[in-house]
Amino acid sequence: MNILIVKLSAIGDVIHALPVSYALRQKYPTAHITWVVEPTAYEIVKHNPCVDEVILFQKKSFKTFKGFRENFKPFYKLLHQRKYDISIDLQGLFKSMAVVLTANAKKKIGYVDMREGSNLISKAIKGPHFNGHIVDRYLDTVKYLDCDTDNIIFPLKNTAEEINYVNNLLMDNKIDDNKSFIVFAVGTNWVNKCWSTKNFAILSDLLSEHSIKTVLIGFGKNDEQKALEITRQNTSNNIVNLVGKTSLMQTAALIKKAKAVVGGDTGNLHLAAALNIPAIMLMGPTDPNRNGPYKQIHNVILAGHDCDGCWKRTCRKNIDCLSTITPNLVLKKILKIEMFTNE
């Protein structure tokens, strides 16, 4: 049997889809499972022991007529190396519909919230969790295939090289490898999902009073700029800036060693939740019931506006959405976690 999973982006969304591959592998141990993904989240899928093959979908290459003409044939050949019995569209958008159409599996299914015409190609599965967390909505699609979805596993495996790299990085920065630090995920892909750099800096100062170091993580120029601002505003010299110094899976290895991770609704927080590390998620524009840290809704701190869960990338009221969440409020949550882990 050949099974195709189509979940292209983003990092957090691809992490949410990982338990689908585990459930499929348990049900179909001899099946060949292929996953189509975009480059941003490729590393997460590459390290998935439940997946036999990963096909990269270079979306940017298809945006022009010339790019489409040059790239479609090689992509078509890759997809048609196998005849797929089942395709599972967990993206539910036009771009994933195009992949599903190209693969042309015998049976085409997808998750409940499909749109942009994807629901006309794949059967949208409305399971018992259609109003629940996105992880459970994805799992409903494979429950339809009689997969066991009670044992929910996020298959993420670090290499020895990644673990050694992180161990050396912590040693070089004089950080004790015994959950003595908190990780700050400094950026998100929505402006109104970001906590201010000032608040991060103040929280680091507060944590220094409890002898807890803070480590900054992130990717790209925007996160690098935020990290510099946080470091400049911090007065306790309590910050280790590792933004841009770890790959995605090296970040996973780093998070495994942390006491907790603090940040907005972003991939690194979902990575922490998948690794069963406390993920203190500061939320406003998105819904915790759908997108909060999986099985950790108790670690969500809501902005508390009457418009919470608006799902807008930019605030129509022109307010700093997460400014109502104070550093002291987050500190209390961290100290509760520390008390629990020290019992």
N, C-alpha and C positions, 0 to 999 in steps of 0.2 A: 504494500500500500504506500502511496505517495501523498503527503499532506503538505499544503502550502499555507503558511501564516503570513498575512500582510499587515504589518504594523510598522509604519515608516518613521514616525517621529511623534513627539519630542522625547527627550531623555526620560522624563517622569512617566510619560504615557507608555513608553516601551517597557519600563520597569514594571508598571502595572499589569502588562500583558504576560510577563514571564511565567506566572503560575499556569497559564493555558498550555504552555509547552510541556510543563511537568505532568499535567493531567493527561495530555495526549500520549506522552511517552509511557505512562503507567498502563493506559488502556491498549495502546498499540506498540508493544516493545520492539517489534521488528520493522515498524514503518520507517520510511525515509522522510524526515521532517525538514522542510526548507523554510527559511524566514527571509522575506524581503524587507529591507530596512534602508533608511537614508544614512549618510555618513555620520551625522551627529551622534547617533545612538548605536553605531556599528559595534563599538567595543563591548557594549553590554550583551549583545546577541552573540558575538564571537566567543565569549567566555561561557556561553550557556551549554552545559553538557547534554541537554535534552535535544539540541538542534544539530542536525547532520551537515547542513549546508546553509551558508548565508549569501544572499544575493544583494548587492548594493544597487539602490535606485538613486541615480544622480539627478535629482529633480531639476536642479539649475541647468543641467545640460539640455533639457527638453523644452526650455522656455522660448527658444527662437526656432524658426522654421529650419534653419541650417542645423542647429543643434539636434532637433528632432530627427532630421533626415540622417545625420551621422551616427546617432546613438541608438535609434530604435532597433535596427537590425541586430546589433550585438546583444542588446538586452533581450530581444525576442528569442535569440538562439540560446541564451542562458536559461530562460524560463522553459524552453521547449526541449531541454535535455531530458526531461521526464514528462510523463503523462500523469497529471495529478488527479487523484480520486476525489479529494476534498480541498477546497480553498476556504480559508476563514479570514474574512475582512474585519479586522479590529480597528481600522482607521475610519471607515464609513464616510469617505469623502470622494470627490471626483478623481483625485490622483490614485487612490487605492482601487477605485472602480476600474481605472484604465489598466492597472496591473492584473486585476482579476480577469478582466476580459481577454487580456493577452495570454494569460496562462490557460484559460478555458478548461477549468476542472469539471469533472462530471457533476459534482455536487458543490454548490456555492452557498455558503452561509456567512452571516455577519452579526455584529452585536446590535442591540436594540436601537441605539441612537443614530443609525445611518441616515445620511442626507446627501444632497447634491447629486441625486440620481443613483447613488450606490445601492440603495434599497430596491431599485428596479432590476438589478443584476444579481444580487445575493439576497437570500432569504434572511430578513432581519429576525433574530431570535429574541422573543420577549419572554424572559424567564421570571422566576420569583423575585429577583433582585433588580427589576427594571427601574426602581426608584432609589436603589442603594448605591453603595460605593462602586466606583468604576471597575475595580478589580473583580468584584462579584458579578458585575454586568458582563464583563468579558468571560468569566467562568461559566456563566449561563449558556454561552454559545456551545461550549464543549460538553456541558451537561446534556444538551440536546443530542449529543453523539454518544450518550450513555457513559461518559467519563465520570470517574469519582472526583468530586470537587470538595470533599470534606477535608482532606489533608492538603492544605494550601502551602505550597513550597515555592519560594523564589530562587530558582537555580542560578546562583552567582558564585563563581569559583575563581579565586585569585591564584596566579602563578607564584612560584617561589621567588622569582625575580622581582615581582611587584611587592611582595611582602618584605623582601630584603631591602628594596629601595626605600620603602616607607620607614622601616626600622632605622636605617642609616640617616634618613632625613630628620627624624625625631632626635636621634642621638646628636647630630650636628647642631641642632637648635636647642640642645640641653633640655629636652622634654622627657620626663619619666614615662616609660612605656607601661603605665599601670593605671589607665583611665584617670589621669590627673589633669586632663584638659577638656575644654569645651570647644567645639567647632562652630564657627560662624560661617554660614553660607551667605555671602555678602550681596549677591545679586539675584535678580529674577528676569524673566523675559517680558514682564509687564511692569510699567513704571509704578502703578498703584499697588503692586504686590511687594514692593520694596520697603523695608524699614530704613529709617534715615541713618546715615553714617554717624551722626552725632549720638544717636541712641546706642548704636553698636559700641562706640567708644566709651560711653558712660557705663554700659553694662560690663565691659572689660575691666574698667576701674573698680566697679563693685565686686567683681569676681576676684580681683587681686587681693581684696581684704579677706577672702576666704582661701587664699593660697591656691586658686584655680587659674591655670593659664588659659589663654584663648588662642586658637589657631584659625586663621582666615583661609577659606578655600573659595575657588571660583575659576572661571575660564573667560578668556577674552579681554579686550581692552577696557570695556565698561567696568568689569569686575576689578581689574587692576587699578583703575582710577578710584573706585570706591574704597579699595583696600588702603591706598595711599592716604585718602581723606580720613579714614578710621584711625590709622596709625598716627597721623598728625594731631588728631584731636584727643588721643589717649594720653593721659598724664602719668600712668603708673608703670610704663614700660613693660606691659604685661602681654604684649601681642607678638605672635610669630606669624608673619605674612607668607603663606604658601600659595597664594593665588597664582595660577599659571605654572606651578612647579610640579603638579601631578596630573597624570592622565586620568581618564574617567575611572578605570579600574584600580589605579593606584590610589585615587580618592576613596574608593570603596574600602581598600585595605587600611587607609588612614582612619576612616569613620569607625571601623570595627574596634579601634583602640581608644575611641573617645568616650567620655562620660555621657555626652549628649550632643545634639546638633541643633542650632538655633537659626531660623531664617523664615522666609516667606514660602508661599506655595511654589516650590521649584524642585527640579530634578534631584538635587543633592539631599533634600529633606525626604523625598520619597525613597531615595537610595538608603538612607538611614533606617526608615521604617521597614524596608524590605530586609535589612540586615538585623532587625530586632534591636536597634539602638534607639534610645529615646529621641524622638523628633519633635522639638518644640516649634510648632508651626504657627506663625503669626499671620492671621487670615482676615480678609475684608471682602474683596470683590468676588471670591470664589466660595463655593459651598463645602463646608467640612464633611457633610454626609456623603458627598460625591467624591471630593478631591482631597480630603484631609489625610494625614498620615495613617496608613492602613492599620486597623486594630489599635490605634492610639488616639482616638478622638479626645481622650482625657488630656492629651498634651497640646491641644489647640487653644490658642488665645485669640479670641475674636475682637475685631475693632469696636464693635458695639454700636454701629450706625444703624438707622432704620432701613438703610439700603444695602446692608450686608448681603453678599451673594448676588450682586447685580450682574456679574459676568461681563463687565466693561473693562477694556484694556486701559482706558484713560477715564478719569473721573469727570462726569458731567457737571458735578457740583464744584469742581476745581478745588478739592480739599486733599490734604495729605492723608490718605485713607488709614494708614497704620499709625498715625501720630498719637492716637488715643492709647496705644499700648506703650506703657512706660517701662524703662529699664528695671525699675524696682519690681514691677509685676512679673517680668520674665525671670528675675533673680529668684523670686519666691518659688516659681515653678521649678527652677533648677535645683534649689536647695531641698525641695520636697523629693525630687528624684534622687538626690545624693543621700538623704536620710533613708529612703527605701532601699537603695543598693547597699548601704552600709549596715543594715539590720542583720 
